[in-house]
Amino acid sequence: MRKNEDGQGRGDQALVLFLLAAGALLSPALQLWVAPGMPWWTLYAVWGAIIALAALAQRQDP
């Protein structure tokens, strides 16, 4: 991994994204995505959005 020239890495972005993903998938919020009235694909859509955010965060230029 390379660091930005100003000395600040992407650790902050990665940590925030990890905490958001953990909050969405491991907390009581998970009950929102798997509730009986929700479509079967809702959890997959949430997971796909997390993957897309990670990809966008990785592609950003420093």
N, C-alpha and C positions, 0 to 999 in steps of 0.2 A: 504494500500500500504506500502511496506517496502522500506527503503532507503538502498543504498549501504553502505558498511562499511566506505568508504572514504568520505562520506558526500555528494556526488553528486548523485542526483536522476536521473530519466530518463526523467525529464521534458524537457531537451534540445532536446532529440530525438523526444519526442511527439510533441513539438512545431514545429520543422522542418518538421515533417511528416504532421502536420496539415496545415502548410503554403503551402507545396507542393500540398496537396490535394485541398486546397482552390484555389490555383493558377490554377490548372488543371481543376477544375469543376465550378468555379464561375467567372472566368475572361473572357476576349475575347478569350482565348485559347479554351473555350468550343465550339466556332464556328468551330474549327478544327475537333472536334470529331463528330459533327452533320452536317457537310457539305453534300450537296446533293450527291457527288460522293463517300462518305465513306460507308462501309458496315453498316448495321443496328446495328450490335453487337459491334461496336467500343467503344461506350460510356460504355457499360457493361464491356468490356475488361479493359478499363482504371480504372473503379471503382474496378474491381476485383484485379488489380495490386496494387491499394492503400490498399485494405484489406489485401492482401498477405504481403505487406511491413509492415503493422501494426502488423500482426501476427508474422513475423520474428523479429521485434523489441522487441515484448513482450517476446519472447522465449529466447532471448540472455541471457547468464549467465553474471552476473556482474564481 
